[in-house]
Amino acid sequence: MKKIRKNSVPKFLYNTLGGHGALTFEPRIFRLADDWDKNYTGGTWEYFANEHCFFICPEENREWTANGCFETFKADRKTFGVAITLVILNQMIWTAHEKGMSQSQERLTKLYYGLKDWAFDDDNKVIDQSALYSIID
């Protein structure tokens, strides 16, 4: 994954998610981060992408908390970011489906599975796969 320069993020989001997706993606991410981690107070986020997928993660390098339905999980910033990105992409897929937006649904589904495949690839040393699986399962 390659880091996306901050000044390129708006264009990247528009090209990757389309107009509506570009406008709603970050607010969804920030709201979920606030729901999951009681210590989250906002901050700067980084984008990473390859030709198949992308994810966003907080710049703050600390242990992040993901409060699930039954358990609380701990993760590094990139694992936390991948988990949040997967959850939000999944929500966006279902929103596109409910609105009959088949092209958006297909594009988002490719991004979702691209990220999931990258995250669980045997050669991936960027994130904690065990923690990610615990958070999203």
Secondary structure per residue as TSV (DSSP state, phi and psi in degrees):
chain	resnum	aa	ss	phi	psi
A	1	M	-	360.0	141.9
A	2	K	E	-112.5	137.9
A	3	K	E	-72.1	137.2
A	4	I	E	-93.5	130.9
A	5	R	-	-61.9	142.4
A	6	K	G	-54.7	-40.9
A	7	N	G	-72.8	-9.6
A	8	S	G	-97.4	-8.3
A	9	V	H	-60.8	-48.2
A	10	P	H	-57.3	-44.6
A	11	K	H	-65.9	-41.5
A	12	F	H	-58.2	-47.8
A	13	L	H	-61.9	-44.0
A	14	Y	H	-62.3	-45.5
A	15	N	H	-68.5	-31.0
A	16	T	H	-88.2	-41.9
A	17	L	H	-107.9	-10.2
A	18	G	H	82.7	172.1
A	19	G	H	-56.8	-56.2
A	20	H	H	-64.5	-44.4
A	21	G	H	-62.0	-39.4
A	22	A	H	-63.3	-35.4
A	23	L	H	-77.0	-28.3
A	24	T	H	-102.4	-15.1
A	25	F	H	-61.6	-56.8
A	26	E	H	-62.7	-45.4
A	27	P	H	-57.3	-37.1
A	28	R	H	-64.6	-43.9
A	29	I	H	-59.2	-50.1
A	30	F	H	-65.9	-37.2
A	31	R	H	-66.1	-41.9
A	32	L	H	-68.2	-39.2
A	33	A	H	-59.4	-40.9
A	34	D	H	-66.0	-39.0
A	35	D	H	-67.6	-40.2
A	36	W	H	-78.6	-42.5
A	37	D	-	-115.5	111.2
A	38	K	T	-65.5	-16.8
A	39	N	T	-93.1	0.1
A	40	Y	-	-74.0	128.0
A	41	T	-	-129.6	24.2
A	42	G	-	94.7	-176.6
A	43	G	-	142.3	-175.4
A	44	T	-	-92.4	142.5
A	45	W	E	-120.9	153.7
A	46	E	E	-114.1	148.3
A	47	Y	E	-110.9	138.8
A	48	F	E	-129.5	140.9
A	49	A	E	-148.5	155.7
A	50	N	-	-132.4	-166.9
A	51	E	S	-73.1	-10.9
A	52	H	S	-113.9	-20.0
A	53	C	-	-163.3	178.6
A	54	F	E	-154.1	163.9
A	55	F	E	-148.9	162.9
A	56	I	E	-122.6	141.1
A	57	C	E	-144.5	154.8
A	58	P	E	-65.4	146.0
A	59	E	S	-73.7	-28.5
A	60	E	S	-65.0	119.9
A	61	N	-	-91.1	92.5
A	62	R	S	-149.8	176.4
A	63	E	-	-78.2	126.5
A	64	W	E	-103.0	150.4
A	65	T	E	-113.5	133.9
A	66	A	E	-117.6	110.1
A	67	N	E	-85.8	107.9
A	68	G	-	-85.4	-174.1
A	69	C	S	-64.7	-38.6
A	70	F	S	-118.9	-19.4
A	71	E	-	-138.1	164.5
A	72	T	E	-111.9	132.0
A	73	F	E	-114.8	146.7
A	74	K	E	-106.9	143.6
A	75	A	E	-154.3	154.4
A	76	D	-	-71.7	170.3
A	77	R	H	-62.0	-38.4
A	78	K	H	-73.7	-39.3
A	79	T	H	-64.4	-42.7
A	80	F	H	-58.7	-45.1
A	81	G	H	-64.2	-42.6
A	82	V	H	-62.8	-43.2
A	83	A	H	-60.3	-47.8
A	84	I	H	-64.2	-42.3
A	85	T	H	-61.1	-43.3
A	86	L	H	-61.5	-44.8
A	87	V	H	-62.9	-44.7
A	88	I	H	-68.7	-41.4
A	89	L	H	-59.8	-40.5
A	90	N	H	-61.3	-44.5
A	91	Q	H	-60.1	-42.0
A	92	M	H	-67.4	-34.5
A	93	I	H	-60.8	-47.1
A	94	W	H	-67.9	-35.8
A	95	T	H	-62.9	-45.6
A	96	A	H	-62.0	-40.3
A	97	H	H	-61.7	-47.3
A	98	E	H	-63.3	-30.0
A	99	K	T	-92.7	3.2
A	100	G	T	69.3	28.5
A	101	M	-	-95.9	76.3
A	102	S	H	-64.9	-36.6
A	103	Q	H	-66.9	-41.7
A	104	S	H	-64.9	-42.5
A	105	Q	H	-60.1	-43.6
A	106	E	H	-65.3	-44.3
A	107	R	H	-61.9	-45.4
A	108	L	H	-66.3	-37.6
A	109	T	H	-63.8	-41.2
A	110	K	H	-63.0	-41.4
A	111	L	H	-64.9	-43.6
A	112	Y	H	-59.1	-53.7
A	113	Y	H	-70.9	-30.2
A	114	G	H	-61.3	-44.7
A	115	L	H	-68.0	-43.2
A	116	K	H	-63.3	-43.0
A	117	D	H	-62.4	-44.7
A	118	W	H	-61.3	-45.8
A	119	A	H	-62.3	-37.3
A	120	F	T	-101.5	12.2
A	121	D	-	-64.5	139.8
A	122	D	T	-59.8	-26.8
A	123	D	T	-88.2	-1.0
A	124	N	-	-75.5	117.8
A	125	K	-	-114.8	10.1
A	126	V	S	-83.2	-36.1
A	127	I	S	-124.2	165.5
A	128	D	-	-89.4	99.4
A	129	Q	H	-62.4	-37.8
A	130	S	H	-62.6	-46.0
A	131	A	H	-64.7	-41.5
A	132	L	H	-60.9	-46.1
A	133	Y	H	-60.5	-41.0
A	134	S	H	-63.2	-36.5
A	135	I	H	-73.6	-45.1
A	136	I	H	-91.4	-12.3
A	137	D	-	-77.7	360.0
